[in-house]
Amino acid sequence: MEPEILRTTRLELSAPHEGDIAAIHAECQDADIQRFTTVPSPYLPADAEAFVELTRGWWAEGSEATWAIRLEGSLVGMAGLAKLPSGGPELGYWVSAHVRGQGVATEAARAVVDWGFAEDRPAVQRIEWRAVVGNVGSARVARALGFRYEGLLRQAGVNSLGRSDMWVGGLLRTDDRDPQPWPVL
């Protein structure tokens, strides 16, 4: 699978490349990104280099689609779908602290969901969302996209900081995309 470029009103989503390594490394120093995602902690320059190389392989084998989120040409986050061959991939995203609360994550994630449910990807029937309990920003994005809150997965999250409970939600290809009530918000 070849990397694709997605464009929204304000954003360009494109495959991460070597020129992004320093920015990825800098952004992944954010304590919230380390707490709420699976990035290593501490996050070293070598981790950013390895990540960029991994994304190339994921695109090539069709297992995962990962995009750098760019606002006015600057990298401000990442978004993607993991486990694509499953037919029920998992949506993931993070954004820079300086753009949080500005709708960037929602705009980027909507483009990724639309890409996942495009007519030329009929195998994708469901997209799953997971977040560490307490990641209210991520939950608000998923809710805004029409994901349904599906419950709590006890100690299902594992990152370099340990295990955590996870919220889980899902969106079916046939679901309307209107925000739904979520008991955790």
FENSUL-V757350 format. One line per field, one symbol per residue. ss: DSSP state (A for helix, B for strand, O for the rest). phi: phi as a letter, one per 20 degrees, with the letter a starting at -180 (. if undefined). A space follows every 10 residues. Layout:
ss = ???
phi = ???
//
This chain:
ss = OOOOOBBOOO BBBBOOOAAA AAAAAAAOOO AAAAAAOOOO OOOOAAAAAA AAAAAAAAAA AOOOBBBBBB BOOBBBBBBB BBOAAAOOOB BBBBBOAAAO OOOAAAAAAA AAAAAAOOAA AOOOOBBBBB BBOOOAAAAA AAAAOOOBBB BBBBBBBBBO OBBBBBBBBB BBOOOOOOOO OOOOO
phi = .egdddccgd dcdbffcgfe gfffgfffef gffffecdff cfddgfffff fffgfgffff emebdcceec dlndfcrcba cemgffncfd ecabcggfdf ndnfffffff fffgffegge cffedbcdcc bggoefgfff fgffenfefd qddfleecbf epebfcecbb cegeffdfgd fcfed
//
